[in-house]
Amino acid sequence: MKARLLALLMPLMTVVAIQADEPWKLNLDNEEEQVTLKLNLHEETIDVPGMDIFGPMNGYMAGKGVYGTWMVTSFTIKDDHTATLRLSNDQGSETQSIRLTWKNDSTYLMELQDGVVVKRAVNKKLVKLPPRMELRLKP
């Protein structure tokens, strides 16, 4: 019984251990709003879909519902639990700051700062993303 439990917990323990070594290397999503946020604030290793010309970056926000791709242009890490990201849309015409806060092993809170400009398509209309939303860690 103990061996079976250990076998079930090993993959989770590996994810938690990796997370502890690189707390800002994340793949997050919010299914309801159809938003994905991929980050590596330790080094530029993420290829942004459709933006190969720029080379690897620190991350991006996109998704089925998000209008365009929002690339991380700068960031400030406050500590292992809080970081502020500056995003720019794929046309370079709009920017958005977001604060990302770790809540628990699998949940982060994303808060849009300085006005809400990130939009998503709903029934052929663009609507603003909520100013606060929870994102879940994806394996």
N, C-alpha and C positions, 0 to 999 in steps of 0.2 A: 504494500500500500504506500509506504514512504517513497519507494523508488518511482512509483507511478506519479505521485504528486510532484516529486522533484523533476521528473521528465516533462511534466506539464508546465512547471514554473521556469525552467531553464531559458526558453526563448524570451520571456518577459524580463527575467533578470539580466539577460544580455542587453536588451534595449535600454533598461534603466542604467546599466553600467556605462554604455556608450553615451547616453544622455548626460551622465555625470561628468564624463571627460570632456565633452563638447556640448555645453548646455545651449548653445545657439546654433546648432546644426539640426534643423527641424523640417519636417514635412507635415503641415497642418491643413485641416480643412473644416468647413462648416457646410454640412450637407443641405441644410434648409436654404441658405443663401447661395449655395453653389459656388463657394469661394475656396480657393486653394492658395496657400502661402508656403513657398519653399525658401528656406534660408540656410546659409552657412556664413555666419558673421565672423568666423575664424579665418577664412580665406576665400578668395574668389574661385569657386569650383563649379558653379551652377550655370549651365547653358540655358539661356532664356529662349523658349520656342519662338522661331521667326526672327530672332535678333542675333543670329550667329556672327554678324559683322562686328559686334562689340566684344566678342570673346566671352570667357567665363566671367560671371558677376557674383555678388553676394546673395542674390536671390530675386524673387519676383512674386507678384500676386496676380492670379488669373482665375479662370474658372468658366464653367458653362454659362453662368449668368453674368459674369463681370464683363463690362464693355471695355475691350482692349486688354493689354498686358501692362501691368504696373511694375517697373523695375526698381530695385533698391539702388538709390544713388548715393546715399550716405546713411550712417547710423551712429548711435551713441549707446554703448552698453553701460547701464548704471550699475548692475550687479548680475549675479546668476539668475535673478528672477525678473528683471525689468530691462527693457531696451526700447529706444525710440528709433524708428526707421523713417527715412525720407524716401518717398516713392515718386517716380515720374511716369506718366503714361507713355505708351509706345510712340506717340507723336511728339512728345516733349512739350506739349502745350499746357499741361496741368500737373500740379504737384500735390502731394498729400503727406502729412506726417501722421504716423500711427504709433501708439504706445502699446507694446506687447508685454503682458505680465503673466508669469507662470502662476497657475492656481494650484495644480496638483500634478501627479505623474502623467496624466494624459490630457489635461485641459489648460488652455491659455486664454486670456482675455485680450481681445484686440479693441482698442479705443481709438477712433479717428480723432485727430487733433485739428486745430485751425480750420474749421469748416469742413463740410462733407462734400467732396467732389467726385468720389468714386461712385460709379453708377453701374447698374445691371439692367439687362433687358428683361422686361416682363410684359407679355402680350403686345409686343412691338412698340413698347414705350420704355424710355429710360427712367428708372427710379433710383433714388439715392440709397446706398447701403445704410443700414442702421448704424448709428454712431458707436455702439458697443455690441460686440458679438463674441460668443465663445467659439474657439477653434479647438478641434480634437487632434491629438497626435496620431499620425498614420505610421504604420510600421514600414 
